[in-house]
Amino acid sequence: MSFNEWKLKRFDDVLDLKNGKSRPKEEGIIPVYGGNGILGYTNQFNVEGETIVIGRVGAYCGATYYENNPCFISDNALYAKVKDDNNAIFLYYLLLHTNLNQHAGGSSHPLLTQGRLNDIELLIPPIEHQNKIASILYSLDKKISQNEAINLTLNEVLQTLFSEIYPSNIEIDGLKKEKLGNLIEVKNGYAFKGSDFIDEGIPVLKIKNVKAGKVILNNLSYVSREIADKAQRFRIKQNDLLITMSGNRIDGTPETWVGKVGIFHRDGEYLLNQRVSILNILDEEIMSRYFLCQLLSTEEFQYYFISNATSSGGQANISPDLIYNTEIVVPPKEVMQKFHHLAEDIYSKIFANELEIETLANLRDTLLPKLMKGEINI
């Protein structure tokens, strides 16, 4: 099909835009959408069928979501219904590509209005082409969602296995306490300078990349080959157990607290920044890295780290000495090994799914602008 068949149309030629309503208070099972996605659940709904949700105000102004089930749209969002013979999923991806935030008014507090959105011009192909583009992109996102759901289940299985050998009432006869200093060695990251970081090069993991139970490999920082060669002692190996040594204070959200632990699952050259450390296991038969990752990610130990952190400026910090002096209960060797082998298999499946998610997301993000500009003949 020729790109000449694409037509320039106003937003309100293809989408009927409306404001959301005050958020209901009662809880239920119907999703409540706001500017940053699903805020909670209620028993009420104000929208049914295919709906495009658009963040209206603040940090998530212009954020866009697609929903095809009954839902409630709150007053910090707008929602759009498709007009005439158009594909809602195609228009959702088109709006993602359009970056609606750039059309917001205000500087300190961005705001999108119906008037501003309706004035936007969109390049629209015939419905047959819309259907093909929607099918390609949606199939990628559907597979990503399936993998994410599988990983959620696998993590629940991990937690169940862990709870069986490390119950909450841990004062049990036959289990001994041991200081972590007898089981692990803390290896600190490299003190890169701010001027070392560039847009492309050798990837460096920072505090922001380590979350409770996992390592996030998007939004990476980079250094040059020359700088990386000087920091080879701080290269991360596959299956290294990482811990953040700095984070927000206790009055911040738990997701940003110090002491987040995750397993690095990539092969390749990655370097470790300062204030992130590696927990090297001295004897894997006595202490499994998978067990330790689960243990230190529990609410109990997350609170332990933040409660014992020292403050410096606007952040909380922990030291290698605090980690070394931390006492944990160690299950018997045979129990530890059984958990290790079961967890290793589960972690490998989780990591494989995460790699596929990243590959699919990169493919989607590469195809999206090309498909929306008619650069790929489908």
Secondary structure, 3 states (H helix, E strand, C coil): CCHHHCEEEEHHHHEEEEECECCCCCCCCEEEEECCEEEEEECCCCECCCEEEEECEHHHCCCEEEECCCEEEECCEEEEEECCCCCHHHHHHHHHHHCHHHHCECCCCCECCHHHHHCCEEEECCHHHHHHHHHHHHHHHHHHHHHHHHHHHHHHHHHHHHHHHCCCCCCCCCCEEEEHHHCEEEEECECCCHHHEECCCEEEECHHHEECCEECCCCCEEECHHHHHHCHHHECCCCCEEEECEEECCCCCHHHECCCEEECCCCCCCEEECCEEEEEECCCCCCCHHHHHHHHCCHHHHHHHHHHCEEECCEEECCHHHHHCCEEEECCHHHHHHHHHHHHHHHHHHHHHHHHHHHHHHHHHHHHHHHHCCCCCC
